[in-house]
Amino acid sequence: MKTHHLYHFSPDRAVTEAPTLKKALSLKEKAGFIWLAYSSPEKKDLDPLVEALGLHPLSIEDCFDADYLPKIDIFPEYTGILFNDFLNASGTVTIREMNFFLGKDFLVSVFRDGSSEIHQCAKIVAELAMETSQPAPGPARVLHAILDRVIDNKFASVESVGDRISEFEDSILTDNAFIDNARLHAIRQSLMVMRKSLFHEREILARICRRDSPFIHGGDLAYFSNLYDHLAKFVEIVESNRETVTNLVQIQLSLTSNAMAESANRTNKSVNRLTLITTIFMPLSLVAGIGGMSEWTMITGTENWKIAYPVMIGLMAIVGIANYIILKRFDRKNEKD
């Protein structure tokens, strides 16, 4: 849903929501600074900022181009920051881009997804108003308040992916279950998305802490340094999770290899048994075939069949036992070798 909130912060902490951009700019000219918060805007909503605040047209176009990596652009009149919010739905982490333009007396925030709970302007304004023990906030403090919410939301996504990885570990190491490849791919995809985003966002905050932006002064650097520490921790967690996933894949391959080896061993044993039986009975079949022919009766004589056939059966038994002993000796010799 498209919404616009145009706030003016006076030096005495009074906050006024202006009905139009022209009214907000007129209040800014008197004193204080303005925060222009846009959710799901159209390009025509942001085009007036080029002339009103001196934003570069390419910065406006960045707000509507997808798949940009987080970055910070330093201009003489303002600092442009592209940041990502994480959306953890259906087991996969996706990103929602947001753009910030920080000047001496203004902050412009552009959320492409108007449904995001991060961009709850009224709550942010109320929180800043309650900080009576601190100096009156400037544009940098409002930026910090938004980024603080974004980074807190990132922690929930990082923790959720870590919990899913722990479930996989338990199922594999405890139940000897196999990995669901579809779920594993979703986790790896989420880790890749988070790693790419967190790595560049950490560099953004590192540049801010190095005072690359002239619009974030010394008193506000401590807040951004704290955000940098959180992001650095998230990067380490994601890297650790990626190593764990790699180890899980290796364990899965080992389990698969072991299962295939066991199956092959069972097959080899069955083949060995069949080979043993076939080797023993092949000569017996030969002898039985010869003994069953009429020539055998003619050779031994029809009157001697009571002696000839028992002799043939005995010969078959001797041949079978001899073959069995010989094959067993070959098996023992092969096992020793």
Helices and strands as residue ranges (DSSP letters): E 3-9, E 15-18, H 21-30, E 33-39, H 43-46, H 48-53, H 57-62, E 71-74, E 78-89, E 92-103, E 106-111, H 121-130, H 139-173, H 181-209, H 218-291, H 294-300, G 302-304, H 305-336
